């Protein structure tokens, strides 16, 4: 079939084929730039329009480049929606920044056992020291995450788990009182460490709603051993017999009560890096994440009988009833992607976390079962907050822990605060567990 040559081809094609090719490439790029739009803030990404907008950009980056594979899966299979919001700079507390500058240079990493030494407070490994070609970079990112970032004490204020079924919706709620007290890396104006140096942190949970679980409590104590050879101490208070019972040393990888969440899933990744067999830094990339969740996560004035009002940042109105509320903004954040290999006795074969580069906060994650199949999705809502003493910290305030196989989630919500006033070492202790559980405090 005869095709008439264009004027350009006649004039330049034979003499300069490279020029003609470049001309064609320019036309192609020009067409591409016309087709790729810069989306406006507030644009809603849904399963209906994802394939249409994935090549469009937001803040100069394509949507597809900021939506990891498992997040795309959630959009297409579990109706996750993403409302675009412009990224905002987040500044850590000056005490944390100063501690990092002052003491990070003293931190040593031992490749033989993946432990660290010399850490006092702040970030052990500032971002400029973490290199993608470092085989131990994944361990260093997790050490940053597990070093205290919340000042001195975490008050998991008003924390409650909502049990949610993908087909039936809201099932029930369990509410707790909880605090975590850091024994080292403390940044509240007092000593940076307390105690004899053997304990790193202490945590208690005590149920207060509904009545049938009221008074059940747990207490855990993590030892200051970088190699993690000494297991955490964990205890439970059983109100039926008014006794405290010691739990197994493997409690860190057990489910929290009847929830879909393991103790190891706190902060998406709660274990010290040495509890895992290996941690790899896969890449550094941009993702859409919730870094500025609205101020109130739990409306304590709303009755328990109206869960959507009490937990306004969870979309309990539309199936599958456990995604972030549609009005929550998702913004571009630069993250490290770390893949961890748990020990053989752990329920997961892999865990992957997406952790902010500038400061150690995880936004997204997922876990594979022992067959290597997608099992859990973690979407955490964070927000910058100011503690009772003025300390600035980025707090996880809502955790969506989703069992994608079962079609079920247990999402926790909390008006979390750092450095609550008047909390002492003895207030978060085994001796105090029974007193808290029986309503003494």
N, C-alpha and C positions, 0 to 999 in steps of 0.2 A: 504494500500500500504506500502510495506516495504522500509524503508530508512536506508541506511548504516550509522552507527555512525562514527563520526570522531575520530581520535586517541585522540584528546584532550578530547572529550566527554567521551570516554571509560575510560580514565585514571582518569579524575577529576570529571566527571559529577555526579556520584552517591555519591562520598565522599564529594565533596565541590561544591554544586550548586551555591553558592554565587560567588565563584571564576570564575566559568564558565560564569555567568551573567556579571561579571565585564569584563571578557575577550571579550565578545560579545559587550559590551558597548564601550570598547576601540577601537574595530574594526570599530564600527559605527562612533565614533568621528573622527577617522583617515580618514575614507572615506569622512566625511563631510568637514574636513579641506582641503582635496584634491579638492573637488568640489567648495568650496568657494574661489574665487580668490581675490587678492588685486588689485584693478583697478589702472591704471596709470593716472597721471595727464593728462588732455586733453581728456580723454574718454568722448564720447558724449552719453548721455542717451536720448533715444527717445521712442515713443510709440511702435516701432517695437522691441526694445530690453529690455524694462523695466522689464518684467517678468523674463527674462533670467538673468539679472544682479542684481536684487533686493536683492539676498542673498549674492552677492559679497560685498567686503568691500572697504572702502577708508579711509585712516588714521585710520584703525582699527575698523571702525564702518560700519555696513551693510548699503547698500543704502536704503533699506526699512525703517530702523530705522530713517533715516534723511529726508525722504520724507513724510510729513503729508498727510492725506487722500485727502484733497482738492487739494494739489499740484499734487498728483498722478492723480486725476481726470482731471486736466488741461493737464497733459502729454498725457493721453489716449483719451481725448475728444477734446482738442484744440491744439494738436500738439506742446505743450511746449517742448523745448529741454533744456537739462542741460549739460553744459560743465564743467567737474570737474576741480577744481583748489585747490591747497594746501592752507590751512588757514594761514593767516598772523596775527601776533600780531598787535593790534591797541592801540596806546597810546593816551590818552586824554591830553589836554593842562595842563601843570604844574599848571596854575592858577586854573583850574577846580579841579584838584586833591587836591591841597592845600586847596581850599575853602571847599571841602567835608570833609577833615580831621579836619579842624578848626571849622566848624559850624554844621555839621550833628548831633553832640551830643546834640545840643540845640533844635533840632526839636522834637516836641511832636505830637503824633497822638491821636485824640479824637475818640474813638470807637462809642460814642453816635451819632455823626453826620458825622463821617468819614472825618473830617477836620484836617488840620495840622496848627501848629503855631511854631514860632521861626525860620523859614527858612530865610536865608539871601542870600546864593549863593551856587553853587555846587550841588551835589546830596543829596537830603534830607535823603534817606535811602540807604546807601551803601549795596552792595550785601550780605556781611556777616551778615547783620541785618535782611534780609528777609528770613523767614522760611516758608516752605511748609505747616506746620500745623497751621499757623497763619490765622485765618478767614479773616483778613484784609490785607493779603499780596498782593492781587490783587490791592487794592486801593493804596498801597504804591508803587507798580511798576508803576502805571499810574501817581502818583504824581512825581516820578522821571522823567518820560517822559515829563510831562508838565512844569516842572521847566526849566528855561533857560539853554540850553547846548551849544548854538552857540556863546557864548561870550557876545555880547551886542546888535548886530543888524544883522538880516538876509537880505542879498541882493539876491532876487530871480532873479538873472541876466539872461536876455534873455529868460525868461520863456514863454512857448507856449504850448497850448493844441492841439494835433492832434486827429481829429475825425476819427475813424477807424471802418469799418464794416467787420465782419468775412467772408462775401462772396464777397463783392465788393471792399474791401480794403480802401485806403485813400479817405476821403471825403473832408475835409477842415481843416484849422488851424486857431486858434485865439491866438494872441500874446499880452503880457501884460508887463507893468513895475510894479514891486511890491517890497515892503520892509516891514519887521516886526521889530518894535523897542521895545525892552524889557525895562520896567521901573524899574524892580527889577532883582536881580541876575546878574547884569552886570559885565562882566569881561573883561574890555578893558583898565585897568590901571587907570581909573577914579573912581568916586563914584560907589558903587555897587547898589545904587538906586537913582532915580531922581523923581522929582515931589513931591506931597504931600502924597504919599503912597496909594492913592485910586485906581490907575490904574495899572494893571499888564503888559499889552502889547497893542500895537497899530499896525494895519496893513492896508495898502492900496493896491488896484489893479487898474490899469488904462490900458485900451485897446489901442493898437496903430496899430494893423493890424488884419483884412483887413480894408479898409477905411470905410466901412459901420458901423463898431462898434468903430472906432477910437474916443477916448475921453470919452467913457463910463467908469465910475469908481465907486469903492466902498471903504468905509472906515469903519473899525470896531475897537471897543475899548472894551477890556476885563477888568472888574473890579477886584480889588484885594480883592475878597471875597471868602474864601475857601469853603463856603457852596453853592456857585453858585446861591443864591436866587435872586440876582440882575442880570437880563439878560444883555448880551453884547449889547452895543449900535452899531447899524449898519446903514449906510447911503449909498445912491446911488446918483451919479451925472448923471443927464440926460441931454445930450448935446442938445437935441431937444428944450428944454425949458430953458437951461442954469440955472437949479435949482438943489439944493440938496434936496433929499427926505429921510425921515427917514423910515427904514424898521422895520418889526416886531421883537419882542424880540426872536422869534423862528428861526431867520435866520441861526443860527448855524447848524440846521439840514435840511436846504434847499439845493437844488442843486446849484452848481456854474454855473450860466448862463444856457446854454443848454447842459451842460456836464453830464456825468454819475457819477460825483463826488459830494458828499455833502461837505459843509464847514467842517463838522465833520470828513471828511475823509482825511483832511490834516494830513500828518505824519501817515497815516492810522487811527490815533486816536488823534483828536485835542481837544476834550472836556476835561474839568476838571473831575476828577473821580466822583465828587458829582453831576454832571449833569446826571449821570447814576444811575439807581436804585440800582444796585449791580455790583461788579466786583470780579470775582473769579480767584485766581491763580490755574490753573488746574494742571500744571506740569512744571518741568524743563527738557529740552531735547535738543537734537542736531538736527539741520536742515541744509539743503543746502540753502545758501542764497548769494545774491550779495552784498558783503561788499567792493569790490574794483572795482567799475565801472570805465572804462577808463576816462582819464582826461577831454576830451571834450564831453559834452553832446549835445550841440547845435553848429553846424558849421555856424556861422553867415555870413561867406563868400559865402555859398551855397545859391542859389536863392530859394524863396518860392515855385517856380514851380517844384522844385526837392526835395520833402520832405524826401526821403530816404537818400539823401546826407546831408540835413540840420539836420536831427535827426538820426544820424548813430547808436545809441544804441537801436533803435526799429527795429524789423524785419518787415518791410513793404513789403518785397519781396515775402514771402511765407505765404499762408493762415495759420491762420486767420488774419494775418497782424498786430497784436498788441502785440505779445510776445517780450521778450528781444531778442536782436540780438544774433545769434548763437555763435558768438565768445566771448560773455561775460562769464567770469568765475564765477562759483558758488562754494563756499567753506563751509566747516563745521563750524557752529557757534553754541554756546550754548545759548539757549534762555529760557525766561519765556513764558509760554502760558497763556494769560489772556483772560477770557471770560466776556464780559460786557453785562448787560441787560439794554437797553435804556428805557426811559420813554415811556408810552403808545402812545403818539402822534408822536413818532419817526418812520420813515419809516422802520427801522430794528427792528427785535425782539431780535437778538443777534449779537454781533460783537466779533470776536476773533482775537487777535493780537499776533505775535511771536516777542518778544522784547529781544534784546541782554542782557545777564546777566551782563557783565562787565561795560556797560555804556548804557544809555537809548536810543537805536535806534531800531525802528521796521523794520523788513525785509519783513514779509509776514502777510497777514490777510484775513479774509473773513467775509461776512455778510449774515444773513438769513433774508428773508422777514417776514411779519407778519404771514404767514402760517407756518413758520419754515423751508422754503425751501431755498436751496442754491441760492443766488442772485448775490452777488458781490465777486470778487476775487481781492485782492490787492497784487501786487508784486512791491516792491520798490527797486530801485538800489541806493546804498549808496557809498560814498567814503570818505576817510580821506582827508582833505583839509586844506590849510593854508590861513588865512584871510589876508586882506591888511596890518594889523598891526602885522602879524606873529602868530595870535592865531590859535591853532590847534583844529579842530572840525571835527566830522564825519557828513557829510552833505547828506541829501536826494537829489538826483540830477535828478532822473526819477521816476515817479509814473505811474504804469500800473493799471488803474482803469477799471475793466472789468465786464460788465454786462453779466453774463454767460447765462442768460435766453434769452436776446434779441440778443445775438451774436454781441455785440457792445462794444467799449471801447473809452474812452477819456484819452489818455496818455499825461502827461505833462513832459517836459524836461527843465532843467535849468542848466546853468553854475553857480550854487549857490556859494556864498561866505559869510563868516562871517566878521563882523566888517569892512564894507567899510569905507574908509577915509571920514572925514568931515561931517558925518550925525549927525544932531542935533535932539533933541526932537521935535522941531517945524517943522522939515522937514517931519515928519510922523504925520499929524494932520488933523482934519476936515477942518480947515481954509485953509490948503494947498492943499486939494483935488482938488478944481476947478482949481487952478493954474497948478497942474501937468496934469490934464485932458485936459486943453486947450493948453498944450505945453509950459507952462512957465518954467518948469524945466525938 
